[in-house]
Amino acid sequence: MEGSTIGHYDRRVKVSLAHSPDSDDAFMFYGLARDKVPAEGLEIVHVLRDIESLNHQAREGVHEVTAISFHAYPYVADRYALMPCGGSIGDGYGPLLVAREGMDPAAFRGAGLLVAVPGTLTTAYLALKLFAPEARTRVVAFDRILEEVREGRADAGLVIHEGQLTYAGQGLRKILDLGAWWKEETGLPLPLGGNAVRRDLGPELVARLTRLVRDSVRYSLAHRGEALRYALEFARGMDPTVADRFVGMWVNEMTVDCGERGRRAVQELLDRGHAAGIIPRRVAVDFVPA
């Protein structure tokens, strides 16, 4: 926890690893959660929270390792470094803007239509504001956004997680894929979420934890069937075929390591957010060298 002194590796250290209660994150961390990947004597405590809650907890340094939206990184960069593994990066796809009826995406560039969004620190929100700076928004829990739109309480919804694949089943229509729009604009993938590790743990433990996360991702990809069966426990009733497709979208080789292209994409996203006045200060993206 914040204020603790874990300056050197200690085989009895308890580490809080926080991530969202979704099938893709469950798949990614299956190796660690079910002791398939040796934790090297560390006690890993898995904490499940929605991503916007984790974004805000990261500002207080609550967890040693935490999933965050890349949009949140400038607000926590003093406390956390980014892991190059464990990220969710959409190469030509990403958060969806959906509505009850089809419409021109340009309609959202005015201030008239109301969009239900999953949180103002999410990357989905940042991407929407880059596309439509004047869009009106209201924060709604991510798993209630489709209902909010369906019931007419919002003109459109900004959909993340499995809603990206299930919106049509609720009678809604896709207006815009912000990941596709971003790739057209920049030629880069859209980096949505990553894992961050607290700097005060010291470089040895930071590097060790980064390797453990990477090993967990590699284990799941190498043992896809068993990892997917575990992930289905977190799929909120999603059809197994849809869950398999969803996991494949967000856990892949760029999750093992985001690479130079992924690093460039994160920096470009945050630089554009700063230039647009959405992010108050420019940060140089800092990845753990592990």
C-alpha positions in Angstrom: 0.0 0.0 0.0 1.0 3.6 -0.4 3.7 4.6 2.1 4.9 1.0 2.5 8.6 0.5 2.1 9.3 -2.4 -0.2 12.6 -1.2 -1.5 14.1 -4.6 -2.1 12.8 -8.0 -3.1 11.4 -10.0 -0.2 10.0 -13.4 -0.7 7.3 -12.7 1.8 6.0 -9.5 0.2 2.3 -9.3 -0.3 1.4 -7.6 -3.6 -2.0 -6.3 -4.5 -2.7 -6.9 -8.2 -5.9 -5.1 -9.3 -7.7 -5.6 -12.5 -11.2 -5.5 -13.9 -13.7 -8.4 -13.4 -13.9 -9.1 -17.1 -13.2 -12.2 -19.2 -10.2 -10.7 -21.0 -8.5 -9.7 -17.8 -9.4 -13.1 -16.2 -7.9 -14.9 -19.1 -4.7 -12.8 -18.9 -4.2 -13.4 -15.2 -5.3 -17.1 -15.2 -1.7 -18.2 -14.8 -1.2 -16.2 -11.6 -4.7 -16.6 -10.2 -4.6 -20.4 -10.4 -0.9 -20.8 -9.5 0.1 -22.1 -13.0 2.8 -19.5 -13.0 5.2 -19.6 -10.0 4.8 -16.3 -8.0 8.4 -16.7 -6.9 7.5 -16.5 -3.2 5.4 -13.4 -3.5 1.8 -13.4 -2.2 -0.3 -12.1 -5.0 -3.7 -10.8 -3.9 -6.1 -10.3 -6.8 -8.4 -7.3 -6.4 -11.3 -7.0 -8.9 -12.7 -3.5 -9.6 -14.2 -1.8 -12.6 -11.6 0.2 -14.6 -12.8 3.7 -13.7 -12.6 2.8 -10.0 -9.1 1.5 -10.6 -8.1 4.7 -12.4 -9.2 6.7 -9.3 -7.5 4.3 -6.9 -4.3 4.6 -8.8 -4.2 8.3 -8.1 -3.9 7.4 -4.5 -1.4 4.6 -5.1 -3.7 2.0 -3.5 -2.4 -1.1 -5.4 1.2 -2.2 -6.1 0.1 -3.4 -9.6 -3.0 -2.1 -11.2 -4.8 -2.1 -14.5 -5.4 1.5 -15.6 -6.7 3.3 -18.7 -3.9 4.8 -20.6 -5.8 8.1 -20.4 -5.3 7.9 -16.6 -1.5 7.6 -16.9 -0.7 11.3 -16.9 -2.5 11.6 -13.5 -0.5 8.8 -11.9 2.9 8.9 -13.7 4.6 10.2 -10.6 3.6 7.1 -8.7 3.5 4.4 -11.4 5.5 3.2 -14.4 3.8 1.3 -17.2 4.4 -2.4 -17.9 5.0 -3.2 -21.6 2.9 -6.3 -21.1 -0.7 -6.9 -20.1 -2.1 -4.1 -22.3 -5.4 -4.0 -24.2 -4.6 -2.5 -27.6 -7.0 -2.5 -30.5 -5.4 -2.4 -34.0 -8.2 -1.0 -36.1 -10.9 -1.5 -33.5 -11.9 -0.2 -30.1 -14.7 1.5 -28.2 -18.0 1.8 -30.0 -20.5 4.6 -30.2 -23.9 3.0 -30.4 -27.5 4.3 -30.7 -31.0 3.2 -31.2 -31.1 4.5 -34.8 -28.4 4.9 -37.4 -27.0 8.4 -37.7 -24.0 10.3 -39.1 -21.1 10.2 -36.6 -20.5 13.9 -37.3 -23.8 14.7 -35.5 -21.9 14.1 -32.2 -19.5 16.9 -33.0 -22.1 19.4 -31.8 -23.2 19.8 -28.2 -26.8 18.6 -28.8 -26.7 14.8 -28.3 -26.0 13.1 -25.0 -23.5 10.2 -24.8 -23.5 7.8 -21.8 -19.8 7.2 -21.1 -18.1 4.7 -18.7 -15.9 7.3 -17.0 -14.0 10.4 -17.7 -10.6 8.8 -17.1 -11.2 6.0 -19.5 -9.4 6.0 -22.9 -12.8 5.5 -24.5 -13.8 8.9 -23.2 -10.5 10.5 -24.4 -10.9 9.0 -27.9 -14.5 10.3 -28.0 -13.4 13.8 -27.0 -10.6 13.8 -29.6 -13.2 12.8 -32.2 -16.0 15.1 -31.0 -14.7 17.8 -28.5 -18.1 19.3 -28.0 -20.0 16.1 -27.3 -22.1 16.2 -24.1 -21.5 13.2 -21.8 -22.8 11.6 -18.7 -21.0 9.0 -16.7 -22.9 5.7 -16.4 -21.5 2.3 -15.1 -20.1 0.5 -18.1 -22.4 -2.5 -17.7 -25.5 -0.2 -17.7 -24.7 1.8 -20.8 -26.6 -0.3 -23.3 -29.7 -0.2 -21.1 -29.3 3.6 -20.8 -29.4 4.0 -24.6 -32.1 1.3 -25.1 -34.4 3.0 -22.6 -33.8 6.5 -24.2 -32.1 8.1 -21.3 -29.1 8.9 -23.6 -28.9 9.5 -27.3 -25.9 7.2 -27.6 -23.6 5.1 -25.6 -19.8 4.7 -25.5 -19.4 0.9 -25.2 -16.4 -1.0 -23.8 -15.8 -4.6 -22.7 -18.2 -7.2 -24.0 -20.8 -4.7 -25.0 -18.7 -4.2 -28.1 -19.9 -7.6 -29.3 -23.4 -7.8 -27.8 -25.0 -4.4 -28.5 -26.8 -5.6 -31.6 -28.7 -8.2 -29.5 -30.2 -5.3 -27.6 -31.5 -3.7 -30.8 -28.8 -1.0 -31.0 -26.8 0.1 -34.0 -23.1 1.0 -34.4 -22.5 4.6 -35.2 -18.7 4.7 -35.0 -15.8 2.5 -34.0 -13.3 4.8 -32.4 -10.4 2.4 -32.8 -11.0 2.3 -36.6 -11.3 6.1 -36.7 -8.0 6.5 -34.7 -6.2 4.2 -37.1 -7.4 6.2 -40.1 -6.2 9.3 -38.3 -2.8 8.1 -37.1 -2.0 4.7 -38.7 -1.5 3.4 -35.1 -3.5 1.0 -32.9 -5.6 2.5 -30.1 -4.1 1.6 -26.7 -7.0 1.4 -24.3 -5.7 -0.1 -21.0 -2.4 -1.2 -19.5 -0.9 -2.4 -16.3 1.0 0.0 -14.1 3.4 -0.9 -11.2 4.3 1.4 -8.3 7.7 3.0 -8.5 8.4 2.8 -4.8 8.8 -0.9 -5.0 12.3 -0.5 -6.3 13.7 -1.5 -9.7 14.3 -5.2 -8.9 10.7 -5.9 -7.7 9.2 -3.8 -10.4 11.1 -5.8 -13.1 10.2 -9.1 -11.3 6.5 -8.2 -11.2 6.5 -7.2 -14.9 8.0 -10.6 -15.8 5.3 -12.4 -13.8 2.6 -10.6 -15.6 4.2 -11.4 -19.0 4.6 -15.0 -17.9 0.9 -15.2 -17.0 -0.2 -13.8 -20.4 2.1 -16.3 -22.2 0.8 -19.2 -20.1 -2.8 -18.3 -21.0 -2.1 -18.0 -24.7 -0.2 -21.3 -24.6 -3.1 -23.0 -22.7 -6.0 -21.2 -24.3 -8.7 -23.8 -23.7 -8.2 -24.0 -19.9 -7.6 -20.3 -19.6 -10.8 -19.6 -21.6 -12.8 -21.9 -19.4 -11.7 -19.9 -16.4 -12.4 -16.6 -18.1 -16.0 -17.7 -18.8 -16.6 -17.4 -15.1 -16.2 -13.7 -15.6 -18.1 -13.4 -18.9 -21.4 -12.3 -17.3 -23.4 -14.9 -19.2 -21.8 -14.3 -22.6 -22.0 -17.1 -25.1 -18.8 -19.0 -25.1 -18.2 -18.4 -28.8 -18.6 -14.6 -28.3 -16.4 -14.7 -25.2 -13.7 -16.5 -27.2 -13.8 -13.8 -29.8 -13.8 -11.1 -27.2 -10.7 -12.5 -25.5 -9.0 -12.9 -28.8 -9.5 -9.2 -29.5 -7.8 -8.1 -26.3 -5.3 -10.7 -25.4 -2.8 -11.4 -28.1 0.9 -10.8 -29.0 0.6 -7.1 -28.3 -0.5 -8.1 -24.8 2.8 -10.1 -24.4 4.7 -6.9 -25.4 3.2 -3.8 -26.9 6.4 -3.2 -28.9 7.7 0.0 -30.4 4.5 0.6 -32.3 2.4 0.2 -29.1 4.7 2.6 -27.2 4.4 5.2 -30.0 0.6 4.8 -30.0 0.4 5.6 -26.2 2.6 8.6 -26.5 0.7 9.9 -29.6 -2.7 9.4 -27.8 -1.6 11.3 -24.7 0.1 14.0 -26.7 -3.0 14.6 -28.7 -5.1 14.6 -25.5 -2.8 17.3 -24.1 -2.8 19.4 -27.3 -6.6 19.3 -27.3 -6.7 20.5 -23.7 -8.2 17.3 -22.3 -5.1 16.3 -20.4 -3.6 19.1 -18.3 0.1 18.2 -18.6 2.3 16.4 -21.1 4.0 13.3 -19.9 6.8 11.2 -21.4 5.5 7.7 -21.4 7.7 5.5 -19.1 7.7 1.8 -19.6 9.5 -0.7 -17.3 12.6 -2.1 -19.1 11.8 -5.7 -18.6 
